Amino acid sequence: MTNIKIRHSISNRIRFAVPLVKNNERRAATLKESLEDVDGVLWARINTLCGSLVVRFDKGSLTHNDVVALCRHSLFSGVPHGF
């Protein structure tokens, strides 16, 4: 399974299920660093035991859809695009 899915969201935080980071510390660290380098992302937290990602963001800088796109792009390329 390579897709990510939104499990829960509120106005400035989204929790994703990310199977690609489950038991993969290297990929998780790369994803976390990539996300936290983006202006507007306040923090990212990854749990490699269950394959989850939580991103808290500044809703004045990024929209919900921006964060979803950013996570997908960062996961598959390792480099943020357009943010």
KEDO-571064 format. One line per field, with one value per residue: x, z, y of N, C-alpha, C, O in turn; residue in three letters. Coordinates in nm, 3 decimals. Layout:
<nodes>
n.X	(X, ...)
n.Z	(Z, ...)
n.Y	(Y, ...)
ca.X	(X, ...)
ca.Z	(Z, ...)
ca.Y	(Y, ...)
c.X	(X, ...)
c.Z	(Z, ...)
c.Y	(Y, ...)
o.X	(X, ...)
o.Z	(Z, ...)
o.Y	(Y, ...)
aa	(ALA, ...)
</nodes>
This chain:
<nodes>
n.X	(0.084, 0.068, -0.053, -0.162, -0.387, -0.636, -0.707, -0.812, -0.913, -0.880, -0.924, -0.654, -0.486, -0.392, -0.434, -0.278, -0.288, -0.010, 0.122, 0.377, 0.569, 0.566, 0.751, 0.983, 1.226, 1.411, 1.276, 1.068, 1.205, 1.309, 1.072, 0.954, 1.147, 1.137, 0.872, 0.870, 1.040, 0.892, 0.742, 0.484, 0.417, 0.393, 0.471, 0.559, 0.469, 0.562, 0.470, 0.627, 0.566, 0.294, 0.249, 0.166, 0.103, 0.106, 0.027, 0.068, -0.038, -0.013, -0.302, -0.335, -0.137, -0.129, -0.364, -0.601, -0.611, -0.366, -0.185, -0.244, -0.171, 0.099, 0.199, 0.157, 0.317, 0.569, 0.613, 0.640, 0.838, 1.023, 1.089, 0.955, 0.709, 0.637, 0.577)
n.Z	(0.000, -0.095, -0.069, 0.102, 0.365, 0.496, 0.834, 1.038, 1.094, 1.194, 1.208, 1.188, 1.189, 1.076, 1.068, 0.929, 0.781, 0.699, 0.533, 0.419, 0.598, 0.807, 1.029, 0.916, 0.972, 0.842, 0.610, 0.742, 0.888, 0.679, 0.557, 0.768, 0.805, 0.552, 0.546, 0.768, 0.682, 0.530, 0.501, 0.714, 0.800, 1.116, 1.282, 1.243, 1.322, 1.347, 1.374, 1.362, 1.438, 1.407, 1.163, 1.122, 1.063, 1.182, 1.114, 1.200, 1.116, 1.005, 0.949, 0.825, 0.643, 0.495, 0.330, 0.406, 0.186, 0.067, 0.252, 0.240, -0.028, -0.014, 0.170, 0.029, -0.197, -0.077, 0.043, -0.172, -0.330, -0.166, -0.166, -0.111, -0.315, -0.471, -0.240)
n.Y	(-0.118, 0.214, 0.456, 0.756, 0.835, 1.048, 1.052, 1.202, 1.537, 1.878, 2.234, 2.331, 2.113, 1.793, 1.444, 1.168, 0.840, 0.663, 0.429, 0.387, 0.484, 0.317, 0.129, 0.234, 0.420, 0.588, 0.687, 0.816, 1.016, 1.171, 1.258, 1.406, 1.612, 1.732, 1.830, 2.005, 2.202, 2.371, 2.686, 2.778, 2.527, 2.414, 2.202, 1.855, 1.527, 1.195, 0.858, 0.570, 0.314, 0.270, 0.383, 0.655, 1.005, 1.333, 1.661, 1.992, 2.312, 2.655, 2.811, 3.051, 3.065, 2.828, 2.615, 2.354, 2.179, 2.245, 2.137, 1.863, 1.810, 1.881, 1.691, 1.451, 1.497, 1.539, 1.293, 1.119, 1.231, 1.350, 1.611, 1.928, 2.092, 2.387, 2.533)
ca.X	(0.000, 0.152, -0.133, -0.186, -0.528, -0.668, -0.780, -0.881, -0.863, -0.945, -0.891, -0.511, -0.410, -0.441, -0.370, -0.279, -0.234, 0.097, 0.184, 0.518, 0.661, 0.557, 0.878, 1.084, 1.276, 1.477, 1.174, 0.996, 1.289, 1.315, 0.941, 0.939, 1.235, 1.084, 0.752, 0.900, 1.113, 0.795, 0.680, 0.344, 0.408, 0.442, 0.543, 0.511, 0.502, 0.543, 0.479, 0.662, 0.508, 0.159, 0.243, 0.081, 0.164, 0.023, 0.086, 0.002, 0.000, -0.071, -0.407, -0.322, -0.035, -0.160, -0.499, -0.611, -0.572, -0.221, -0.114, -0.262, -0.086, 0.238, 0.233, 0.167, 0.434, 0.690, 0.629, 0.682, 0.957, 1.118, 1.115, 0.831, 0.693, 0.547, 0.539)
ca.Z	(0.000, -0.104, -0.057, 0.236, 0.386, 0.610, 0.939, 1.122, 1.074, 1.250, 1.124, 1.163, 1.213, 1.001, 1.096, 0.813, 0.785, 0.597, 0.539, 0.377, 0.708, 0.910, 1.048, 0.826, 1.038, 0.745, 0.531, 0.835, 0.918, 0.557, 0.541, 0.874, 0.773, 0.432, 0.582, 0.862, 0.610, 0.457, 0.576, 0.744, 0.875, 1.252, 1.319, 1.193, 1.415, 1.280, 1.455, 1.270, 1.483, 1.350, 1.031, 1.121, 1.051, 1.223, 1.072, 1.248, 1.023, 1.019, 0.847, 0.755, 0.539, 0.416, 0.340, 0.427, 0.060, 0.050, 0.338, 0.183, -0.147, 0.032, 0.229, -0.078, -0.279, 0.004, 0.067, -0.292, -0.393, -0.065, -0.181, -0.126, -0.445, -0.480, -0.111)
ca.Y	(0.000, 0.332, 0.577, 0.809, 0.865, 1.135, 0.982, 1.300, 1.673, 1.996, 2.349, 2.353, 1.990, 1.677, 1.315, 1.079, 0.704, 0.662, 0.297, 0.388, 0.516, 0.213, 0.058, 0.289, 0.542, 0.675, 0.757, 0.904, 1.133, 1.252, 1.321, 1.507, 1.724, 1.797, 1.904, 2.114, 2.306, 2.453, 2.795, 2.752, 2.401, 2.441, 2.081, 1.727, 1.419, 1.066, 0.737, 0.462, 0.187, 0.252, 0.444, 0.774, 1.137, 1.445, 1.788, 2.113, 2.417, 2.788, 2.818, 3.177, 3.046, 2.709, 2.561, 2.210, 2.114, 2.265, 2.043, 1.730, 1.802, 1.887, 1.561, 1.351, 1.526, 1.518, 1.150, 1.047, 1.290, 1.392, 1.754, 2.005, 2.154, 2.500, 2.589)
c.X	(0.089, 0.075, -0.138, -0.333, -0.544, -0.751, -0.861, -0.827, -0.946, -0.887, -0.742, -0.425, -0.475, -0.362, -0.390, -0.237, -0.135, 0.170, 0.333, 0.616, 0.656, 0.686, 0.988, 1.131, 1.339, 1.376, 1.097, 1.076, 1.297, 1.184, 0.922, 1.022, 1.182, 0.962, 0.784, 0.983, 1.019, 0.738, 0.532, 0.322, 0.472, 0.521, 0.480, 0.557, 0.468, 0.560, 0.504, 0.606, 0.371, 0.145, 0.152, 0.164, 0.063, 0.097, 0.002, 0.054, -0.071, -0.175, -0.412, -0.223, -0.068, -0.305, -0.490, -0.563, -0.424, -0.143, -0.126, -0.171, 0.062, 0.282, 0.249, 0.293, 0.563, 0.717, 0.688, 0.804, 1.064, 1.147, 0.982, 0.827, 0.594, 0.504, 0.658)
c.Z	(0.000, -0.084, 0.087, 0.245, 0.507, 0.709, 1.025, 1.088, 1.151, 1.173, 1.096, 1.190, 1.137, 1.043, 0.974, 0.854, 0.668, 0.605, 0.503, 0.488, 0.819, 0.912, 0.954, 0.880, 0.938, 0.664, 0.619, 0.864, 0.798, 0.537, 0.643, 0.843, 0.653, 0.465, 0.669, 0.799, 0.537, 0.548, 0.593, 0.812, 1.011, 1.305, 1.252, 1.292, 1.346, 1.380, 1.360, 1.313, 1.421, 1.212, 1.024, 1.115, 1.097, 1.182, 1.129, 1.163, 1.056, 0.909, 0.777, 0.639, 0.444, 0.435, 0.369, 0.303, 0.031, 0.128, 0.286, 0.062, -0.109, 0.089, 0.122, -0.160, -0.202, 0.025, -0.056, -0.361, -0.293, -0.069, -0.195, -0.261, -0.435, -0.348, -0.051)
c.Y	(0.124, 0.462, 0.626, 0.846, 0.955, 1.053, 1.078, 1.437, 1.773, 2.114, 2.367, 2.230, 1.875, 1.554, 1.225, 0.938, 0.698, 0.528, 0.296, 0.425, 0.412, 0.132, 0.107, 0.424, 0.639, 0.755, 0.855, 1.031, 1.227, 1.327, 1.432, 1.631, 1.803, 1.883, 2.025, 2.225, 2.403, 2.561, 2.766, 2.619, 2.426, 2.322, 1.960, 1.621, 1.287, 0.954, 0.621, 0.326, 0.163, 0.317, 0.564, 0.901, 1.240, 1.572, 1.901, 2.228, 2.548, 2.805, 2.954, 3.168, 2.932, 2.669, 2.410, 2.136, 2.130, 2.160, 1.900, 1.712, 1.799, 1.752, 1.455, 1.373, 1.496, 1.370, 1.081, 1.106, 1.328, 1.541, 1.826, 2.076, 2.269, 2.560, 2.659)
o.X	(0.176, 0.137, -0.122, -0.395, -0.474, -0.852, -0.965, -0.709, -1.066, -0.807, -0.707, -0.304, -0.598, -0.239, -0.500, -0.161, -0.171, 0.269, 0.408, 0.736, 0.733, 0.727, 1.077, 1.081, 1.321, 1.388, 1.064, 1.020, 1.292, 1.184, 0.878, 0.972, 1.182, 0.950, 0.730, 0.996, 1.064, 0.692, 0.462, 0.218, 0.591, 0.626, 0.364, 0.670, 0.359, 0.654, 0.415, 0.600, 0.336, 0.038, 0.069, 0.280, -0.053, 0.216, -0.120, 0.174, -0.173, -0.141, -0.487, -0.224, -0.038, -0.362, -0.383, -0.483, -0.362, -0.047, -0.029, -0.103, 0.140, 0.392, 0.346, 0.366, 0.656, 0.833, 0.775, 0.868, 1.182, 1.222, 0.903, 0.931, 0.479, 0.405, 0.648)
o.Z	(0.086, -0.081, 0.181, 0.146, 0.607, 0.672, 1.079, 1.057, 1.171, 1.081, 0.989, 1.212, 1.133, 1.054, 0.923, 0.948, 0.554, 0.676, 0.553, 0.474, 0.915, 0.811, 0.917, 0.839, 0.951, 0.651, 0.575, 0.864, 0.814, 0.503, 0.607, 0.853, 0.654, 0.417, 0.648, 0.857, 0.488, 0.659, 0.497, 0.876, 1.020, 1.366, 1.210, 1.341, 1.292, 1.460, 1.286, 1.233, 1.388, 1.151, 0.934, 1.157, 1.056, 1.211, 1.109, 1.141, 1.124, 0.791, 0.681, 0.549, 0.324, 0.542, 0.358, 0.312, -0.024, 0.078, 0.286, 0.050, -0.167, 0.059, 0.124, -0.189, -0.256, 0.025, -0.043, -0.442, -0.327, 0.014, -0.282, -0.314, -0.396, -0.343, 0.059)
o.Y	(0.138, 0.569, 0.548, 0.883, 0.940, 0.993, 1.041, 1.452, 1.756, 2.094, 2.416, 2.242, 1.862, 1.558, 1.208, 0.919, 0.725, 0.516, 0.211, 0.400, 0.420, 0.075, 0.030, 0.529, 0.760, 0.877, 0.965, 1.141, 1.349, 1.445, 1.542, 1.743, 1.926, 1.995, 2.133, 2.333, 2.507, 2.533, 2.732, 2.599, 2.456, 2.340, 1.963, 1.625, 1.270, 0.954, 0.579, 0.234, 0.050, 0.307, 0.576, 0.904, 1.236, 1.587, 1.907, 2.241, 2.551, 2.813, 2.970, 3.251, 2.940, 2.688, 2.350, 2.043, 2.039, 2.101, 1.825, 1.610, 1.723, 1.705, 1.378, 1.278, 1.436, 1.327, 0.994, 1.039, 1.337, 1.592, 1.791, 2.115, 2.249, 2.633, 2.714)
aa	(MET, THR, ASN, ILE, LYS, ILE, ARG, HIS, SER, ILE, SER, ASN, ARG, ILE, ARG, PHE, ALA, VAL, PRO, LEU, VAL, LYS, ASN, ASN, GLU, ARG, ARG, ALA, ALA, THR, LEU, LYS, GLU, SER, LEU, GLU, ASP, VAL, ASP, GLY, VAL, LEU, TRP, ALA, ARG, ILE, ASN, THR, LEU, CYS, GLY, SER, LEU, VAL, VAL, ARG, PHE, ASP, LYS, GLY, SER, LEU, THR, HIS, ASN, ASP, VAL, VAL, ALA, LEU, CYS, ARG, HIS, SER, LEU, PHE, SER, GLY, VAL, PRO, HIS, GLY, PHE)
</nodes>
